[in-house]
Amino acid sequence: MTKKVMYYVKQIGLKGIVPLLILIMAVIGAKALIQNKPVARKKAPVASAPLINVAKLNTGDYQIWTPVMGTVEAAREISLEPQVSGRVISVSDTFIPGGYFEKGAEILRIDPLDYELAVKEQAAVVTDAEYNLKVESGHQRVAGREWKLLKKSSGGTSQEAELALRKPHLQKAEADLASAKAKLKQARTDLARTRVKTPFACMVVSKDADLGAQLSLNESIATLVGTDEFWVMVSVPVDRLTHIKIPTAKNGFIGSKARIFTGIAEDSHEREGQVLRLLPSLESKGRMARVIISVKDPLNLHGGNANPLLLGSYVNVSIDSGILKNAVAIPRSAVRDNNTIWIMLDNGTLDIRKIEPVWRDQDYVYLAKGIAAGEKLVITDISAPLQGMNLRENVRSAKKVESNG
C-alpha cells in the first residue's frame, strides 16, 4: 500500500500536493469559524429625545406695516398750449427736456406787437366812450330843467318823461363805455398772454416748439409735470384696508404714513409718503384695492439725500398699519405645515399647536391668542415630530423672540 502511495505521489509530483493541502486547510478553518461564531444578545430599547433649540415667547406692542409694490406717476401733467397765436421771438435757456421752472416762470415769448396795438386802439375807444357819457350827462341836466317846465304846463306820461329826460341815451352811453372797457381788458389780457408762463413748479418732459415757430391756438408747446409732488399707485389686499387710515372729514383728511424704498442693498434709500386717496374700484385682474400715496419733493429739488423718484419706476412701499397690542411675534421660519408651531412644554414634551395669525409680514407672524408669555418655541427642525414626544433643550440656545416691527 505504501508503495502504491509513493508511486502515486511520484506520479502527481509536488505541484499537485500544494493545492490539495490548501483545500484541506480551508475546510478546517471554515469549520472552526462556524463553531466559534459570535451570538448577538438582545438589549432593551433606549428612548431617544432630540436635542433642540428654543426661544422664549413674550407679549408686547408691535408697530405693523403693510408691504406693497407701487408705480410712480405724475400728480400733475399737462400739455402746455398758447392762449394767443403768433411767432415765438424768445425762449428760456432752460426750455429743454429735463429743464426745471418755478411757478410763474416765463418759458417763451410770442411777438407782442399786434397785441400792443390792439391795446392802444381799444384805449382810444374807451376814451371816446367816456367822452360820450360825459356829454350825455350834460344833456341829462338840461333835459331835466326843461322837463320840469313842460310838466307844469301840460303834464306828461312816464314814457314821455323817460324820452324827455334822455334816459335811453344815458343807458346806451353807459353800456358803450362798459363794453369798451371790457374789450380793453381783453386786449391787455391777450398782451400779457404773449409771455407764456408755467402754471406750477414743473419740469419739461418733451418740447414741441422753439424760437421762430409760428404758434396757433390749441397747439402744444411742451409737456410738463409738476415737481412738488408725485403719486405712487399701489395695490392693497382688501382685508388690509381696515388697518390703513384713508383721509376723510372724520380724521381731518390725514392718511396713514408710508415708507417708499428705492434702490437695492447699499444703494437702498427711504423717503416718506402719505396715503392720499382710495380709488372707488378694484383692479380688474387681482381684485385688489388701489391706493394713492403722495410723495413731496420727489426729485430732491429742495434738498435731500434719497434717490430721486423717476416716473414709471416700480418701488417697494410699506404703509403704516397701526399697532398690535399684547401680541406675540413668531418668526416665519418657526411656523410649520398646516399653520402649526412646536412648543416645548414644562415636562419636556412636544406640543404641536394650531395657530390663527392676526397679522403677517416678511419676517414674523403675529398671534393674539393661543399662546402664553414665557412658553418655549421650538426653532429646531425635527425630522419626525410626534405629539407628546420627549425633547431635550439646548440650554445655551434659549433666547427671546423680538419683532423688528
Secondary structure, 3 states (H helix, E strand, C coil): CHHHHHHHHHHHCHHHHHHHHHHHHHHHHHHHHHHCCCCCCCCCCCCCCCEECEEECCEEEEEEEEEEEEEEEECCEEEECCCCCEEEEEECCCCCCCCEECCCCEEEEECCHHHHHHHHHHHHHHHHHHHHHHHHHHHHHHHHHHHHHHHHHHCCCHHHHHHHCCHHHHHHHHHHHHHHHHHHHHHHHHHHCCEEECCCCEEEEEECCCCCCEECCCCCCEEEEECCEEEEEEEECHHHHHHCCCCCCCCCCCCCEEEEEECCHHHCEEEEEEEEEEEEEECCCCCCEEEEEEEECCCCCCCCCCCCCCCCCEEEEEEEEEEEEEEEEEEHHHCECCCEEEEECCCCEEEEEECCCCEECCCEEEECCCCCCCCEEECCCCCCCCCCCECEECHHHCEECCCCC
